[in-house]
């Protein structure tokens, strides 16, 4: 239930309503499409092509060979499938009856055009029209439909085909593909019914069939059914291959059946020796290693790397590469580097791609020292990091303040033949900004000039930004003056924008405006939206609200369109200056009609309202956004929840939570932290009864989870009905009205009748009957206490 507004309509910010497409239009379009598709070969395009080539007009309708070739030619030509459909429609009017060959051409053409749903529908219509293909053509068409990976549609076609042609038996390959696709849709029981059907029709399953079934039941967590499939496979004298064992091990490890999984792993190595197809062994090994990494059994991966139990039946280089790949995908780049050392010790050279993925991953995960070590070692066998890896590596080294290693990597990259040296230097200069040391950037600039490497605009912009970032604007302006005097390349709009923001940041806004209005024009640079946003941000930060609005109107007058950042800056600035009425007018007249608003704009308005204590207005604003078709993000809801919690309005906070859940959003970590703080504040307001009889604090372990209370919904049903839906999933249903028996208390504490449980809802109700606790339902927070040693100890709380 939404909160009732407690304010006048004039205080509300009401978004404008935009025109919406009516449901009647969509329904009419759907009906028209259904009508058009009722014919077997009807072409849904509105525009008809009446022009035909002269040869087509001169051909007799009885010349079936010609028309079959013509239909096939149009169907196999990209973009001509609709022409083939129109041709069949015209031929049908002249008495031509399509056969299974024509149908096959149409189905292949539709699937090639990405219209597999239409292909399924037309094939179903063909069965009702009496056009049933022969066995070979039917299997070919089923295989083509299976390529679309829509098993439910394909299954419906198969069922109708079997009704129209009972003697037809699909091929084993088609059965296996359909079974696998059903399992991929988490419907293994439908897949198993297909196995029973194929057995009845005389098609015997093989190892691929049962491997797909084991994988399907494992996907849905039915390990017992997967084990039953494995046993049934053996009963039918179907020998599992290595891939079957690998798939089964995956789900055993998922269910933490480690002992059985290791036993199956031993049988896997034996099966690999008996497998004739090396590709199956490779696939099984890759699936096994990937499964172990996904489930967290990394020690098993390292054991396999040391012992190599698969022997010669799997290529060793492939095996090591798969281990590295799986470990990197699991974020275990240090473990992957361990595999590299094992490879090098045994005389193998790792793949450069795998090696680079380790260096890249270590650089991103605060392992830059290990990454640098691998970089130096990799040079021995021809490794050189690509540009992306070089970037993350030098950035990580600069974050660690290890400039010597970063310079070493840069010098190595510079020596590579054919590399763009200026770009390499620019990447290093950008990384040096993380050290907040522009002097290092200047030293690098001098080094570039000494090596006859002339800096470009990006180089100088990076250095200017570094000086402005730490407030050394004068040095930045000297570089800008040198650029304007022609000593370096000419400044661009990024150069001026960086300098202008640096000037405003130190309070020199008049000089900054001079640069924007005059100096930029003298150098044929026009300020863009980023420039204006930088000026607006700086002026609002200096408290120059009127000047900021003047700049905004100037920007609009020059034809520069505002973006969401512009609107967010202005609304935030006006709200922080206490000019909320002007912010409301700006939203109503400019922001909402422009359709240029996002979650940041909404958040600026809500923060401004909450800062003024107008939580109800902020809630109404958010609800009206939702009514207008806008989907505010979780950040906007968190702002309102935080404001309600700070004001102690707990019921209001949970109403906002309920609205958020209705709109399809879930509480994130920030939401839970806000609510937890609310209850921590309330708990701190309770009387301190933690002192024992002797005046000392005593530490008591948490209550045993053996205390059983029936889970009922009475804590929601007993309230006033306002919070039922909103608190679903948030209330601890273990707080029921069931009385705890004496023997249960004895089991927990072992002090017999000396134990007293007390329930304290927020309204102050309590009971202290010996040996029982009445846990009452309450729309507000409920705290449960246990009396032990003369002290009331908190039992548990919903947000503990």
FIDRENMI-558915 format. One line per 3 residues: their letters; for each residue x, y, z of C-alpha. Coordinates in steps of 0.05 Angstrom, whole numbers, plus 5000, padded with zeros to 4 digits. Layout:
// FIDRENMI-558915
a) X:Y:Z ~ ...
// end
This chain:
// FIDRENMI-558915
xxx) 5000:5000:5000 ~ 5027:5067:4980 ~ 5033:5121:5033
xxx) 4978:5172:5033 ~ 5002:5242:5014 ~ 5005:5290:5071
xxx) 5018:5352:5030 ~ 4984:5399:4983 ~ 4981:5384:4908
xxx) 5023:5446:4895 ~ 5083:5413:4930 ~ 5084:5352:4885
xxx) 5130:5342:4826 ~ 5085:5308:4775 ~ 5117:5279:4713
xxx) 5081:5291:4647 ~ 5045:5234:4614 ~ 5068:5212:4546
xxx) 5026:5180:4492 ~ 5025:5105:4495 ~ 5008:5055:4441
xxx) 4940:5026:4454 ~ 4930:4952:4465 ~ 4877:4951:4411
xxx) 4929:4969:4358 ~ 4973:4910:4380 ~ 4914:4863:4381
xxx) 4892:4884:4312 ~ 4961:4873:4284 ~ 4965:4804:4316
xxx) 4898:4784:4288 ~ 4918:4807:4218 ~ 4983:4767:4223
xxx) 4944:4705:4245 ~ 4896:4713:4186 ~ 4954:4720:4137
xxx) 4989:4658:4164 ~ 4929:4613:4157 ~ 4949:4593:4087
xxx) 5004:4542:4078 ~ 5049:4582:4032 ~ 5021:4652:4041
xxx) 5073:4706:4039 ~ 5062:4756:4095 ~ 5092:4816:4058
xxx) 5043:4870:4040 ~ 5078:4889:3976 ~ 5067:4838:3921
xxx) 5112:4830:3861 ~ 5071:4820:3798 ~ 5128:4823:3749
xxx) 5151:4755:3725 ~ 5205:4738:3675 ~ 5180:4718:3606
xxx) 5204:4646:3613 ~ 5161:4636:3674 ~ 5099:4661:3639
xxx) 5111:4616:3580 ~ 5120:4552:3622 ~ 5062:4504:3629
xxx) 5037:4486:3697 ~ 5049:4413:3680 ~ 5124:4424:3675
xxx) 5136:4403:3747 ~ 5211:4395:3737 ~ 5218:4468:3717
xxx) 5176:4494:3775 ~ 5212:4451:3825 ~ 5280:4478:3803
xxx) 5252:4549:3803 ~ 5225:4543:3874 ~ 5290:4512:3898
xxx) 5331:4567:3864 ~ 5291:4623:3897 ~ 5291:4588:3965
xxx) 5366:4578:3965 ~ 5381:4650:3944 ~ 5390:4697:4004
xxx) 5332:4745:4011 ~ 5288:4710:3959 ~ 5248:4663:4004
xxx) 5187:4709:4001 ~ 5191:4707:3925 ~ 5189:4631:3928
xxx) 5128:4634:3973 ~ 5092:4682:3925 ~ 5109:4637:3866
xxx) 5078:4577:3901 ~ 5016:4617:3917 ~ 5007:4636:3844
xxx) 5021:4565:3821 ~ 4969:4538:3870 ~ 4917:4584:3838
xxx) 4933:4551:3771 ~ 4925:4481:3799 ~ 4996:4465:3820
xxx) 5001:4420:3881 ~ 5067:4426:3920 ~ 5102:4362:3938
xxx) 5152:4343:3992 ~ 5211:4368:3950 ~ 5180:4437:3945
xxx) 5165:4435:4019 ~ 5237:4417:4035 ~ 5263:4476:3994
xxx) 5216:4524:4030 ~ 5234:4498:4100 ~ 5309:4503:4085
xxx) 5300:4573:4058 ~ 5261:4596:4119 ~ 5311:4567:4168
xxx) 5369:4599:4129 ~ 5332:4666:4134 ~ 5326:4659:4210
xxx) 5251:4646:4207 ~ 5252:4578:4241 ~ 5186:4590:4278
xxx) 5151:4601:4212 ~ 5185:4538:4184 ~ 5157:4497:4242
xxx) 5088:4526:4230 ~ 5088:4513:4155 ~ 5112:4442:4165
xxx) 5055:4430:4213 ~ 5005:4458:4162 ~ 5035:4413:4108
xxx) 5017:4351:4149 ~ 4945:4373:4155 ~ 4944:4388:4080
xxx) 4966:4318:4064 ~ 5038:4335:4043 ~ 5079:4284:4082
xxx) 5152:4276:4064 ~ 5187:4209:4057 ~ 5231:4180:4112
xxx) 5296:4209:4086 ~ 5267:4278:4074 ~ 5232:4278:4141
xxx) 5297:4263:4177 ~ 5332:4318:4138 ~ 5277:4368:4156
xxx) 5279:4348:4230 ~ 5354:4359:4230 ~ 5345:4428:4199
xxx) 5292:4447:4250 ~ 5336:4423:4307 ~ 5389:4473:4286
xxx) 5343:4528:4313 ~ 5348:4499:4384 ~ 5273:4505:4397
xxx) 5259:4434:4422 ~ 5187:4446:4442 ~ 5168:4468:4372
xxx) 5208:4412:4341 ~ 5175:4362:4388 ~ 5106:4384:4367
xxx) 5126:4375:4294 ~ 5153:4306:4309 ~ 5089:4285:4343
xxx) 5046:4308:4285 ~ 5092:4274:4236 ~ 5086:4208:4274
xxx) 5010:4215:4273 ~ 5011:4228:4198 ~ 5062:4173:4185
xxx) 5061:4120:4241 ~ 5114:4077:4209 ~ 5166:4133:4209
xxx) 5224:4125:4257 ~ 5270:4186:4267 ~ 5344:4174:4262
xxx) 5385:4162:4325 ~ 5422:4227:4314 ~ 5357:4267:4312
xxx) 5332:4232:4374 ~ 5396:4247:4412 ~ 5396:4320:4391
xxx) 5324:4329:4412 ~ 5337:4294:4478 ~ 5397:4339:4491
xxx) 5358:4402:4475 ~ 5301:4381:4521 ~ 5352:4371:4577
xxx) 5381:4439:4563 ~ 5311:4467:4576 ~ 5312:4433:4644
xxx) 5260:4382:4623 ~ 5295:4315:4630 ~ 5230:4276:4641
xxx) 5206:4296:4572 ~ 5274:4274:4546 ~ 5267:4207:4580
xxx) 5198:4197:4549 ~ 5232:4205:4482 ~ 5280:4149:4500
xxx) 5222:4103:4517 ~ 5189:4122:4451 ~ 5251:4108:4410
xxx) 5258:4039:4443 ~ 5186:4023:4427 ~ 5198:4042:4354
xxx) 5259:3997:4350 ~ 5312:4051:4355 ~ 5363:4030:4408
xxx) 5396:4085:4450 ~ 5471:4092:4455 ~ 5521:4124:4502
xxx) 5506:4193:4475 ~ 5433:4185:4493 ~ 5445:4167:4566
xxx) 5500:4219:4572 ~ 5450:4272:4553 ~ 5400:4244:4603
xxx) 5450:4242:4660 ~ 5469:4314:4645 ~ 5395:4334:4642
xxx) 5377:4304:4710 ~ 5441:4333:4739 ~ 5423:4402:4715
xxx) 5359:4402:4756 ~ 5393:4373:4817 ~ 5362:4303:4813
xxx) 5426:4264:4827 ~ 5388:4200:4845 ~ 5353:4201:4777
xxx) 5420:4214:4743 ~ 5449:4154:4780 ~ 5389:4113:4759
xxx) 5403:4131:4686 ~ 5475:4110:4695 ~ 5453:4042:4724
xxx) 5401:4033:4670 ~ 5454:4046:4618 ~ 5496:3988:4646
xxx) 5435:3943:4650 ~ 5423:3953:4576 ~ 5496:3933:4562
xxx) 5512:4003:4537 ~ 5584:4018:4557 ~ 5594:4089:4583
xxx) 5647:4128:4547 ~ 5695:4176:4579 ~ 5649:4235:4567
xxx) 5593:4199:4604 ~ 5637:4191:4665 ~ 5660:4263:4660
xxx) 5589:4289:4659 ~ 5568:4245:4717 ~ 5628:4268:4758
xxx) 5608:4340:4748 ~ 5541:4330:4783 ~ 5570:4285:4837
xxx) 5619:4340:4855 ~ 5562:4392:4852 ~ 5526:4351:4905
xxx) 5591:4343:4945 ~ 5592:4267:4935 ~ 5667:4272:4935
xxx) 5682:4199:4950 ~ 5638:4173:4895 ~ 5664:4226:4848
xxx) 5736:4204:4860 ~ 5716:4132:4849 ~ 5685:4152:4782
xxx) 5747:4191:4765 ~ 5789:4128:4772 ~ 5742:4091:4725
xxx) 5747:4150:4677 ~ 5822:4141:4669 ~ 5812:4067:4653
xxx) 5757:4083:4603 ~ 5802:4133:4568 ~ 5851:4077:4553
xxx) 5796:4038:4518 ~ 5768:4096:4478 ~ 5785:4096:4405
xxx) 5765:4168:4390 ~ 5817:4216:4420 ~ 5768:4274:4410
xxx) 5720:4242:4460 ~ 5777:4236:4511 ~ 5796:4309:4500
xxx) 5724:4331:4509 ~ 5717:4289:4572 ~ 5781:4316:4602
xxx) 5762:4388:4587 ~ 5693:4378:4618 ~ 5725:4345:4680
xxx) 5775:4401:4692 ~ 5723:4454:4681 ~ 5676:4420:4729
xxx) 5729:4414:4783 ~ 5745:4488:4777 ~ 5673:4510:4777
xxx) 5658:4468:4840 ~ 5721:4492:4875 ~ 5762:4428:4875
xxx) 5826:4462:4854 ~ 5870:4415:4894 ~ 5845:4358:4849
xxx) 5866:4399:4788 ~ 5936:4408:4816 ~ 5939:4334:4833
xxx) 5921:4316:4761 ~ 5973:4366:4736 ~ 6027:4332:4778
xxx) 6008:4259:4765 ~ 5976:4264:4695 ~ 5934:4201:4706
xxx) 5903:4207:4636 ~ 5971:4188:4608 ~ 5983:4190:4533
xxx) 5908:4184:4518 ~ 5901:4260:4522 ~ 5952:4306:4491
xxx) 5994:4335:4548 ~ 5998:4404:4518 ~ 5923:4405:4509
xxx) 5913:4381:4581 ~ 5957:4435:4610 ~ 5924:4488:4567
xxx) 5855:4466:4590 ~ 5877:4471:4663 ~ 5903:4541:4652
xxx) 5840:4562:4616 ~ 5793:4533:4669 ~ 5832:4563:4727
xxx) 5833:4631:4693 ~ 5758:4629:4681 ~ 5749:4614:4755
xxx) 5793:4673:4774 ~ 5850:4630:4799 ~ 5906:4662:4761
xxx) 5958:4646:4813 ~ 5939:4573:4807 ~ 5944:4578:4732
xxx) 6015:4605:4739 ~ 6031:4544:4781 ~ 6009:4501:4721
xxx) 6056:4541:4678 ~ 6115:4526:4723 ~ 6097:4451:4720
xxx) 6096:4456:4644 ~ 6163:4491:4641 ~ 6194:4440:4688
xxx) 6172:4384:4641 ~ 6198:4419:4579 ~ 6132:4446:4550
xxx) 6125:4516:4524 ~ 6057:4546:4543 ~ 6011:4576:4493
xxx) 6022:4651:4486 ~ 5947:4662:4490 ~ 5942:4623:4556
xxx) 6004:4656:4583 ~ 5978:4725:4567 ~ 5911:4710:4600
xxx) 5949:4695:4665 ~ 5990:4759:4662 ~ 5928:4799:4646
xxx) 5887:4768:4702 ~ 5942:4775:4754 ~ 5950:4849:4736
xxx) 5876:4861:4747 ~ 5873:4822:4813 ~ 5928:4857:4851
xxx) 5980:4806:4831 ~ 6021:4853:4790 ~ 6088:4831:4821
xxx) 6075:4759:4800 ~ 6051:4784:4732 ~ 6115:4824:4723
xxx) 6156:4762:4741 ~ 6118:4721:4689 ~ 6128:4777:4639
xxx) 6204:4775:4648 ~ 6204:4699:4644 ~ 6160:4698:4583
xxx) 6209:4740:4543 ~ 6253:4678:4540 ~ 6204:4641:4495
xxx) 6179:4701:4454 ~ 6123:4729:4497 ~ 6106:4802:4489
xxx) 6043:4830:4521 ~ 5990:4860:4475 ~ 5969:4931:4486
xxx) 5910:4914:4532 ~ 5954:4872:4578 ~ 6009:4924:4577
xxx) 5958:4976:4599 ~ 5931:4938:4659 ~ 6002:4916:4679
xxx) 6032:4986:4681 ~ 5970:5013:4716 ~ 5976:4960:4769
xxx) 6050:4973:4779 ~ 6037:5048:4785 ~ 5984:5035:4837
xxx) 6037:4997:4876 ~ 6084:5057:4867 ~ 6135:5012:4832
xxx) 6155:5059:4776 ~ 6220:5023:4760 ~ 6183:4960:4738
xxx) 6131:5000:4701 ~ 6186:5037:4663 ~ 6220:4971:4648
xxx) 6156:4944:4616 ~ 6147:5009:4577 ~ 6219:5007:4550
xxx) 6209:4935:4528 ~ 6145:4954:4491 ~ 6179:5013:4457
xxx) 6232:4967:4428 ~ 6181:4922:4393 ~ 6184:4933:4318
xxx) 6124:4966:4287 ~ 6092:4988:4352 ~ 6060:5057:4358
xxx) 6110:5089:4406 ~ 6068:5151:4420 ~ 6009:5107:4440
xxx) 6053:5066:4486 ~ 6079:5129:4520 ~ 6009:5156:4526
xxx) 5986:5093:4561 ~ 6044:5099:4610 ~ 6030:5173:4622
xxx) 5958:5156:4636 ~ 5980:5104:4686 ~ 6026:5154:4720
xxx) 5965:5195:4739 ~ 5951:5141:4791 ~ 6015:5162:4828
xxx) 5993:5235:4833 ~ 6062:5255:4810 ~ 6060:5301:4749
xxx) 6135:5311:4754 ~ 6143:5239:4732 ~ 6099:5255:4673
xxx) 6142:5314:4656 ~ 6204:5271:4660 ~ 6172:5222:4612
xxx) 6155:5279:4565 ~ 6228:5301:4565 ~ 6248:5229:4551
xxx) 6201:5227:4492 ~ 6231:5290:4463 ~ 6302:5263:4472
xxx) 6283:5200:4433 ~ 6254:5243:4376 ~ 6183:5220:4394
xxx) 6139:5281:4387 ~ 6081:5283:4435 ~ 6010:5290:4408
xxx) 5949:5323:4438 ~ 5932:5262:4480 ~ 6001:5264:4512
xxx) 5997:5337:4532 ~ 5924:5331:4554 ~ 5944:5275:4601
xxx) 6000:5318:4632 ~ 5954:5378:4639 ~ 5902:5335:4672
xxx) 5954:5309:4721 ~ 5973:5379:4743 ~ 5901:5402:4749
xxx) 5883:5341:4790 ~ 5930:5360:4847 ~ 5916:5435:4842
xxx) 5980:5456:4806 ~ 5943:5496:4754 ~ 5999:5545:4739
xxx) 6043:5489:4712 ~ 5985:5464:4670 ~ 5974:5533:4642
xxx) 6047:5538:4622 ~ 6040:5476:4580 ~ 5976:5503:4550
xxx) 6011:5569:4533 ~ 6067:5530:4498 ~ 6015:5493:4458
xxx) 5980:5557:4437 ~ 6047:5589:4418 ~ 6062:5531:4371
xxx) 6117:5497:4410 ~ 6076:5433:4411 ~ 6014:5411:4374
xxx) 5953:5456:4376 ~ 5905:5449:4435 ~ 5837:5416:4422
xxx) 5771:5420:4459 ~ 5794:5367:4509 ~ 5855:5410:4526
xxx) 5813:5472:4540 ~ 5760:5433:4578 ~ 5813:5403:4624
xxx) 5845:5471:4636 ~ 5778:5506:4647 ~ 5757:5454:4699
xxx) 5824:5461:4734 ~ 5817:5537:4738 ~ 5747:5533:4766
xxx) 5768:5480:4816 ~ 5817:5529:4848 ~ 5767:5587:4846
xxx) 5791:5623:4784 ~ 5724:5619:4749 ~ 5729:5687:4714
xxx) 5793:5665:4680 ~ 5760:5600:4662 ~ 5701:5635:4630
xxx) 5749:5679:4592 ~ 5781:5617:4562 ~ 5714:5588:4544
xxx) 5686:5651:4512 ~ 5746:5682:4478 ~ 5809:5639:4477
xxx) 5775:5577:4451 ~ 5743:5617:4395 ~ 5811:5646:4376
xxx) 5837:5575:4366 ~ 5776:5551:4326 ~ 5750:5508:4384
xxx) 5678:5510:4404 ~ 5658:5486:4474 ~ 5618:5421:4473
xxx) 5571:5392:4524 ~ 5629:5364:4565 ~ 5659:5433:4570
xxx) 5593:5464:4593 ~ 5582:5408:4643 ~ 5651:5421:4673
xxx) 5635:5495:4679 ~ 5567:5481:4710 ~ 5595:5432:4760
xxx) 5650:5481:4781 ~ 5604:5541:4787 ~ 5552:5505:4829
xxx) 5609:5479:4873 ~ 5630:5552:4883 ~ 5559:5572:4900
xxx) 5549:5611:4835 ~ 5478:5586:4820 ~ 5455:5647:4780
xxx) 5517:5646:4737 ~ 5508:5572:4725 ~ 5437:5582:4700
xxx) 5462:5638:4656 ~ 5514:5591:4626 ~ 5461:5538:4615
xxx) 5416:5586:4576 ~ 5477:5609:4536 ~ 5491:5536:4519
xxx) 5420:5523:4496 ~ 5422:5587:4455 ~ 5484:5563:4418
xxx) 5450:5498:4399 ~ 5487:5452:4447 ~ 5438:5400:4471
xxx) 5438:5384:4545 ~ 5446:5312:4568 ~ 5428:5274:4631
xxx) 5493:5297:4665 ~ 5474:5370:4653 ~ 5405:5361:4683
xxx) 5433:5323:4743 ~ 5484:5378:4757 ~ 5433:5433:4754
xxx) 5381:5398:4797 ~ 5433:5378:4848 ~ 5462:5448:4850
xxx) 5394:5482:4858 ~ 5372:5434:4912 ~ 5437:5442:4951
xxx) 5428:5518:4946 ~ 5358:5511:4976 ~ 5324:5534:4912
xxx) 5278:5474:4906 ~ 5221:5513:4873 ~ 5268:5532:4817
xxx) 5291:5459:4811 ~ 5218:5436:4807 ~ 5205:5487:4752
xxx) 5267:5464:4715 ~ 5243:5392:4718 ~ 5172:5408:4695
xxx) 5191:5455:4638 ~ 5257:5429:4612 ~ 5278:5360:4637
xxx) 5215:5319:4630 ~ 5194:5346:4561 ~ 5264:5334:4535
xxx) 5260:5260:4552 ~ 5333:5266:4574 ~ 5332:5238:4644
xxx) 5357:5176:4679 ~ 5367:5148:4749 ~ 5418:5201:4767
xxx) 5368:5256:4752 ~ 5314:5222:4793 ~ 5364:5211:4850
xxx) 5382:5285:4850 ~ 5309:5304:4859 ~ 5296:5252:4913
xxx) 5358:5272:4952 ~ 5337:5345:4948 ~ 5266:5328:4974
xxx) 5292:5283:5029 ~ 5342:5336:5050 ~ 5283:5384:5059
xxx) 5245:5332:5099 ~ 5193:5320:5044 ~ 5196:5245:5043
xxx) 5122:5238:5023 ~ 5133:5283:4963 ~ 5194:5243:4943
xxx) 5153:5178:4949 ~ 5097:5206:4906 ~ 5147:5229:4854
xxx) 5177:5159:4849 ~ 5108:5126:4845 ~ 5086:5174:4790
xxx) 5149:5159:4751 ~ 5130:5085:4754 ~ 5059:5102:4731
xxx) 5088:5139:4671 ~ 5126:5077:4649 ~ 5194:5095:4679
xxx) 5232:5041:4717 ~ 5274:5075:4772 ~ 5335:5037:4795
xxx) 5351:5008:4862 ~ 5391:5071:4880 ~ 5329:5114:4880
xxx) 5292:5067:4926 ~ 5352:5064:4973 ~ 5351:5140:4979
xxx) 5279:5138:5003 ~ 5290:5079:5049 ~ 5350:5113:5080
xxx) 5311:5177:5091 ~ 5254:5140:5124 ~ 5302:5101:5169
xxx) 5339:5164:5190 ~ 5272:5195:5210 ~ 5252:5132:5248
xxx) 5194:5119:5201 ~ 5200:5043:5199 ~ 5131:5029:5171
xxx) 5144:5078:5115 ~ 5211:5045:5100 ~ 5178:4976:5092
xxx) 5123:5005:5049 ~ 5177:5030:5002 ~ 5209:4962:5004
xxx) 5142:4931:4985 ~ 5134:4978:4926 ~ 5204:4962:4903
xxx) 5189:4887:4904 ~ 5125:4898:4866 ~ 5164:4933:4811
xxx) 5211:4874:4803 ~ 5271:4898:4842 ~ 5306:4861:4898
xxx) 5341:4889:4959 ~ 5416:4896:4949 ~ 5471:4899:5001
xxx) 5461:4974:5011 ~ 5386:4965:5025 ~ 5400:4911:5077
xxx) 5454:4954:5109 ~ 5406:5012:5116 ~ 5352:4969:5147
xxx) 5403:4936:5193 ~ 5425:5004:5219 ~ 5353:5022:5233
xxx) 5344:4961:5278 ~ 5412:4970:5310 ~ 5390:5040:5331
xxx) 5326:5013:5359 ~ 5363:4958:5396 ~ 5410:5009:5426
xxx) 5349:5047:5454 ~ 5327:4985:5494 ~ 5344:4986:5569
xxx) 5413:4956:5583 ~ 5398:4893:5622 ~ 5464:4858:5606
xxx) 5491:4865:5677 ~ 5488:4803:5719 ~ 5470:4795:5792
xxx) 5542:4810:5813 ~ 5545:4872:5769 ~ 5591:4841:5716
xxx) 5577:4828:5643 ~ 5575:4755:5626 ~ 5587:4725:5557
xxx) 5536:4673:5533 ~ 5541:4632:5470 ~ 5486:4639:5419
xxx) 5424:4596:5428 ~ 5422:4527:5397 ~ 5387:4521:5331
xxx) 5351:4460:5361 ~ 5297:4504:5388 ~ 5240:4488:5342
xxx) 5182:4534:5329 ~ 5128:4520:5277 ~ 5133:4566:5217
xxx) 5067:4600:5208 ~ 5044:4664:5176 ~ 5009:4689:5239
xxx) 5060:4745:5249 ~ 5034:4775:5184 ~ 4961:4755:5190
xxx) 4953:4785:5260 ~ 4974:4855:5239 ~ 4929:4909:5213
xxx) 4934:4884:5142 ~ 4978:4940:5116 ~ 5044:4903:5111
xxx) 5026:4832:5090 ~ 5049:4833:5018 ~ 5106:4881:5029
xxx) 5139:4840:5085 ~ 5137:4775:5045 ~ 5207:4747:5046
xxx) 5230:4798:5098 ~ 5196:4772:5161 ~ 5224:4714:5201
xxx) 5165:4667:5202 ~ 5196:4628:5260 ~ 5165:4681:5305
xxx) 5099:4646:5313 ~ 5051:4642:5371 ~ 5068:4570:5389
xxx) 5086:4560:5462 ~ 5155:4531:5475 ~ 5151:4470:5519
xxx) 5191:4459:5582 ~ 5229:4400:5554 ~ 5251:4441:5494
xxx) 5279:4495:5540 ~ 5314:4441:5581 ~ 5344:4413:5517
xxx) 5372:4481:5499 ~ 5398:4508:5564 ~ 5396:4450:5613
xxx) 5374:4492:5672 ~ 5303:4466:5678 ~ 5251:4512:5707
xxx) 5302:4566:5722 ~ 5299:4588:5649 ~ 5248:4639:5627
xxx) 5238:4662:5555 ~ 5210:4731:5545 ~ 5180:4763:5482
xxx) 5183:4838:5478 ~ 5146:4869:5419 ~ 5156:4943:5408
xxx) 5091:4959:5442 ~ 5120:4937:5508 ~ 5080:4873:5517
xxx) 5117:4818:5554 ~ 5105:4753:5591 ~ 5151:4716:5638
xxx) 5113:4652:5653 ~ 5159:4597:5677 ~ 5181:4550:5622
xxx) 5145:4583:5564 ~ 5152:4641:5516 ~ 5096:4673:5477
xxx) 5125:4698:5412 ~ 5071:4746:5389 ~ 5060:4771:5319
xxx) 5071:4845:5311 ~ 5074:4891:5250 ~ 5135:4922:5280
xxx) 5202:4895:5303 ~ 5200:4837:5352 ~ 5256:4822:5401
xxx) 5260:4756:5438 ~ 5299:4750:5503 ~ 5319:4691:5547
xxx) 5329:4698:5622 ~ 5392:4663:5644 ~ 5433:4675:5707
xxx) 5387:4733:5723 ~ 5402:4768:5657 ~ 5357:4778:5596
xxx) 5397:4755:5535 ~ 5372:4770:5464 ~ 5353:4705:5430
xxx) 5350:4727:5357 ~ 5323:4782:5313 ~ 5302:4785:5240
xx) 5363:4825:5221 ~ 5414:4796:5269
// end
